[in-house]
Amino acid sequence: MKLHPSTFVAQTDSVFAQSLADCGFTVDGEDHEDDWHACRRYRAGDRYIEIAANCHFRDGDPECRMILGHGSNDWPDSDWNKIAIWRLRGSGGNYPLTSIDEIPKVLNKMLRDLQHHAQDFLDGDVNRFLETLAAQTREREPYKTYTPQPDGSYKTIIDPESQALKDRYSNPKKA
């Protein structure tokens, strides 16, 4: 199934924009390079919310996802400073799509989940978010590179920037 990125962004705005504006969030961009993926981002200060859809046949089953973040959108920080809403929901995963026509219904469910499971985040209280992020980050390994050695083995090198981000986001008081 192909996605219509501009339609997805418009649908996302029609469901989320006013509710998020009421909490101080404004549109902070969109991302889509093809007919398979689209993302809309909203920001309030350091907090951001990404709502995305991916329908690429090589990426598994079509789905929507919602990410909550705190900090920069720039890589690699953005890979470490966010969690999926299901981490706060405590179950499930992302939101499966069986057809493009289902997107408005799924987006409305996502908004209800956001308001039910992350109202504190929406209101600017990031304490529970940061605790959840720290727990997630402690489980992750930093990025590594493997360098071939003359004897045929490989030497593992931990990326220092990645290690610094892991250390930072593993501690909710530093994040």
Residue pairs with C-beta under 8 A, 6 or more apart in sequence:
1 55
1 62
1 97
1 99
1 100
2 35
2 36
2 55
2 100
3 35
3 36
3 37
3 38
3 53
3 54
3 55
3 100
4 35
4 100
5 30
5 32
5 34
5 35
5 37
5 38
6 32
6 38
8 32
8 38
8 40
8 53
8 103
9 30
9 32
9 38
9 40
11 103
11 104
11 107
12 40
12 51
12 107
13 27
13 40
14 104
15 104
15 107
15 108
15 110
15 111
16 40
16 42
16 49
16 51
16 107
16 111
17 27
17 42
19 111
19 115
20 26
20 42
20 44
20 49
20 122
23 44
23 122
23 123
24 44
24 45
24 124
25 42
25 43
25 44
25 47
25 49
25 122
26 42
26 43
26 44
27 40
27 41
27 42
28 41
28 42
28 43
28 48
28 73
29 40
29 41
29 73
30 38
30 39
30 40
30 41
31 37
31 38
31 39
31 41
31 52
32 38
32 39
34 56
36 54
36 55
36 56
36 57
36 59
37 52
37 53
37 54
37 55
37 56
38 52
38 53
39 50
39 51
39 52
39 53
40 50
40 51
40 52
41 48
41 49
41 50
41 51
41 73
42 48
42 49
42 51
43 49
44 124
45 124
46 70
46 71
47 68
47 69
47 70
47 121
47 124
47 126
48 68
48 69
48 70
48 73
48 82
49 66
49 67
49 68
49 69
49 114
50 65
50 66
50 67
50 69
50 82
51 64
51 65
51 66
51 107
51 110
52 64
52 65
52 66
52 67
53 62
53 63
53 64
53 65
53 97
53 103
54 62
54 63
54 65
55 62
55 97
55 100
61 96
61 97
62 96
62 97
62 98
63 94
63 95
63 96
63 97
64 94
64 95
64 97
64 103
64 106
64 107
64 110
65 84
65 85
65 94
65 95
66 84
66 85
66 95
66 110
66 113
66 114
67 82
67 83
67 84
67 85
68 82
68 83
68 84
68 85
68 88
68 118
68 121
68 129
69 78
69 81
69 82
69 83
70 81
70 82
70 126
70 129
70 130
70 133
70 175
71 77
71 78
71 81
71 175
72 78
72 81
76 143
76 161
76 162
76 165
77 165
79 165
80 137
80 140
80 162
80 165
80 166
80 168
80 169
81 133
81 169
81 175
82 133
83 129
83 132
83 133
83 136
84 93
84 94
85 110
85 113
85 114
85 117
85 118
86 92
86 93
86 94
87 132
87 136
88 117
88 118
88 121
88 128
88 129
88 132
89 113
89 117
90 117
95 106
95 109
95 110
97 103
97 106
114 122
115 122
118 129
120 126
120 127
120 128
120 129
121 128
121 129
127 172
130 172
130 175
131 172
133 169
133 172
133 175
134 169
134 170
134 171
134 172
134 175
137 166
137 169
137 170
138 170
140 166
141 166
142 158
142 159
142 162
142 163
142 165
142 166
143 158
143 159
143 162
144 156
144 157
144 158
144 159
145 156
145 157
145 159
146 154
146 155
146 156
146 157
147 154
147 155
147 157
148 154
149 155
167 174
168 174
168 175
169 175
